[in-house]
């Protein structure tokens, strides 16, 4: 157990590798109650979220979920978020480490918008059930046909006879669901899922394999691949920005960033050996330092050491040979296409 943004969180229940493989092959169950949940109501709730985020929110239909970014006026990323639309309100799910920062940012930007924001994080429990057998495990507990949900869609339903939100979303590169329900119902649902899922190969999963899974899927992590000095285009998140709409915070800076030819690029790297390149390790082409590593791990699925980092555009082609300084010793690596892992359809 470790402190994580003020929450006591499990790094692992068994081993990181076993939990990782369970998600890839069967299912893994994650406690993600630490993720911030902000509820928006009022006449201008949708219009304000359009102003706050890099994506349209007000145009979402009830049940839709959309990935977006909160940026500052300079285009730097304050957080990456999920915006949910329901009949009577909007929900914004933010990273635990950024929750208080985003709450303060919202208050500073509310201007003349007529809306109410409520931080409901501690009143709810949130879990993620990820893996190819996730639907098989969860579906019998839900009152509605969650198997009919498309990716990034959700519904208000009943799970274990308790009102809940179920969405087909996740952070593992696998199919799966995230469930939000009242905090006092979190333990009963968790225990039921463990009981139902263990015979099918489900394991409870911690922060350790959450990181290796997202890494194989090349999903950026705030504080590593993203921060307030990095714009979405540099981070490879252009799909998360809609420039062809009304003004929003950071739009002018992002419009300029989208056309820059001298920006850095996020790349994937495969190391020749099994040593792990940690955050901050320097990247070299010959004797020229061309960039740095933002994250690195040993991939349980691929059985290779992999990394992500930022380099100039002349070094992004797959097959480009680079070297990584790992504690004073150079390790050979080559640029590879992202994501490192893509599940079979």
N, C-alpha and C positions, 0 to 999 in steps of 0.2 A: 504494500500500500504506500502511496506517495501523496503529498500535497499537490493538488493541481488546481490553480486559480481559486484557492480557498476551499476546494472540495477534497475529501479523502477518496482517492481513486485507486483501483487495482491495476498494477502493471501486468500481472499474470495470475491465473488461477492454477494452472498446471505448468506447461512450458509455452513460450511464445510460438515455437515451431508447431507444436501439436494444435494449438488454438488456431493458428494461421491455416494449417492444412484442413482443419475441420470446416472452416468457412469456405475454402475452395472446393471441398469434396462433399460436404453435407450441410452444416449450419453452425453458426456461432451466435451467441447471445451477449449483447453489449449493454451495460448500464451507461446511458448518456444523459442522465438527469442533470449533469452539469452544464449542458448546452443552454444558453439563455433563451427565454421565450417572452417576447414582447407582444402584447395584444393591442390592436389599434381599432378604435371605433370613432364615430362622429362623421359629420357631413363631408369633411375634407380628408378623411383618413387615406383613401386611395390616391388622391391628388398629392398629398404630402409625401407618400411613399414613392410616387413617381419623381418628385423633386429630390428625394434623399438618395435613391438608388440609380444605378446605371442601366436598369431595365425597366420596361413598362410593368406596372403592378395593377393599376386601376382597370386595365383591360382584361385581367385574368377572369376566367369564369369560376364560379364556385367549384371547389375541388381541385383546382389547378395549383401547382407549385412551381416556382421559378427561381433559378439560381441568379444571383446578382451581386453587385459590389457596392459598398459604401466608400466613396472617395472624398478626399478633401479638395479644396479649390485648386490645388496644384496637380490633381490627378493621382496622388498617392493613395494607396489602398488602406483604409481604416479597418475594414473587415470584409470577409466574403460571407454571404448570408443566404438563407432560403426564405422566400416570401410565399405565404400561403393565403389563398382567398377562400373564405367561407361566406355563407349567406349574410351573416350579421356582423362580421368583423374580418380583419386581416391579422395574420400572425407572422412575426419575423423571428426566425431562429438564428441566433448569433453565437459566435465562439465564446466559450466560458471566459477565456482570458481577456476578451474585449467587451464583455457585457456592460460593465460600468462606464467604460469609455464611450460606448455607443449610446447609452442612455443619456449621458451628459451632452454628447454631440447632437442628439435629437432635440434636447431642450434648447440648445443654443441656436438651432436652425428652424424652430417652429414658426417664427415670424407671425404672419396673420392667418395661418391655417387654423381651421376649426376642427380639432380632433382631440381625442383622449388616448393616452398611452398608459398601459398598465403592465408592470413587470410581474408576470405570473410564474416565474421560474420555480420558486420553492413550493408552490401550491400543486405542482404536477410532478409526475414521474414520466420519464421518457426512456425508451429502450429501442435498440436496433436488433433485428433478427435478420441475419445475412447469410446467404448461401443457397445452393441449388435446391435444398429441401425446405427452405423457409416457408414457402406457401403451404406445403403439405403439413407443416407443424402448426401454423397459425390459423389457417382457414377454418378448421372446425370450431374454433373458439369465437369467431366473429359472426354477428347476426346477418351481415350482408355478404354478398359474393365479392370478396376482395381479390379473387383471382381474375376478375374482369378489369381491375385497375391497370391502366397503362403506366409506363414509367413517368415519374413526376406528376402523378395524380394521387388524390386522396379522397377520403370520405369520412363523414361523421357516422359512426356506427356504434354497436355495443359489442364489447369484448368481455367475456366472463360476466355478462349481464351488467356491465358498467359502461356508461357513456365514454367513448374514446374517439380519438382521431387516428386513423390508419392511413399511412402514405407509402407508396411504392418508391422509396428513396433510400439512399445509403451512401457509405463512404468506404466501400471495400472493393469495388470493381465487380461485385456479384449481384445477382438479383436479390431482392430482400425488401423488408418493410421496416418502417419506424412507427412506433406506437406512443401516443401521448394520452395519459389518463390521470385521474386524481391521485395525488401522492400516496394516500393510504391504500390504494389498490395496487401499488407497484409490486410489493412483495408477493401477494397472492398470484399475480400474473406471472412474475418471474419464476416462481416455484412450479407453477403449472406447466410453463413452457419447458423448463428443465426436465420435468417428469415425462412429458410427452416426447421431447426431442432426443433425450439421451439414447434410447434404443435405436434411433435413426442416425446417430453419430454426432449429435449436437454437443458442443462444449460451451461453457461460459467463457467469455473472451475479454481480455483486458486491454490497456492502453498500448502494450508492447506490440501485439499483433495488429491492432488498429493502425499502427504506423506502418508496419511492413506491408499490410494489405493496400493501404492508400498509396504507398510508395510504388508498388508494382503497377498500380493503375495510373501512376503519374499524376495523382491528384495533389495540387499544391497545399502546403500547410502554412497557416499564418504564423509569422515569426521566423520562418525559414525561407520559403519561396516568395512570400509576400510580406510587405510592411509598408509604412507610410512613405518610403523613399522609392517604391517600385510602382509603376503604373500597370494597369491590366494588360496592355499590349506587350510590354516587356515580359510579363509573367506568362505569356501565352494564353491569355484569357479573353481574347478579342470577342469570343462568342458571348461573353457576359456583359458586353457593352452595346447599347443601341444608340448610335449617334444621330439617327434620322428621326428625332422626335423633339418635343419641346425642351426648353432649358432644364438642366438639372445640375446639382452641385458638382463642379469639376469638368463640365462639358467642354468648355473652351480649351482647357489644358489637355483633355483627352483627345479632342479633335486634332490638336497639334501633334500629340504623341503618336497618333495613328499613322501619320505620314512621315515620321522621322526615319531616316535611313541609317543613322549612326547609333541606334539604340542597341543594348545588349539583348540576348535571346536566351530563354530557358532551354536547356538541352538535357538529354539523357546520356549517361555514360556507362559502359560496361568495362569493368576492370579485368585485366588479364589474370591476376591472382585473387586470393580469397581475403586479402586485407580490406578493411572497411575504411572508406574515405569519409571523414566526419565533417560536419559543418565548419566552414572557414578554410578548409584545405585549399591550397593554391593550385591552379591549373596552368600548365605550361605547354607551349608549342616550341620545341627546342629550348632555348634559354630565355624565351620571352614569356613573362607572366601575363596570361591573357584573361584570367578570370578566377572564380572561386567556386567551391562546392557549397551548396545550400543544405543538402541532406544526403546521407549515404547509409546503406544497409546491406546485409547479405540476404538475397532473395531466397526464401524457403521453396518457392515454386520453381524458380529457374535454376537454383543451386549455383548462383553467380553473385559476385559482389557488384552492386550497381550504385549509381549516384546521379544526382541532378545538380546543375549549376548554371551560371550565367557567363556567356562569352560573346564576343563580337560576331557579327553576321558572317564573317569570312571563315568561321570555324564550326558551322552548324551542320554541314552535310554529313549524313550517316557514313561511317567508315573513316572519318577524319581521325588520325592518330594524335593523341595528346598524352601528357603525363600528369600525374597527381602527386604532389608532395605530401606524403603521409609520415608525419613525425620525422622529417629530415631525410627521408628516403623516397626516391622517385618510383612510382608504380605506373606501368603502361596501361593505357585505357583507350577506348575508341568511342566515338559518338554513335549512338544508336537512335532509332526512331522511338518516339513516345506514343502510346504507353508501352512499358516493358511487357505488360501482360494484358491480354484482352480475352474475356471469357467467350466461349463458343456460344453462338446464338441458337 
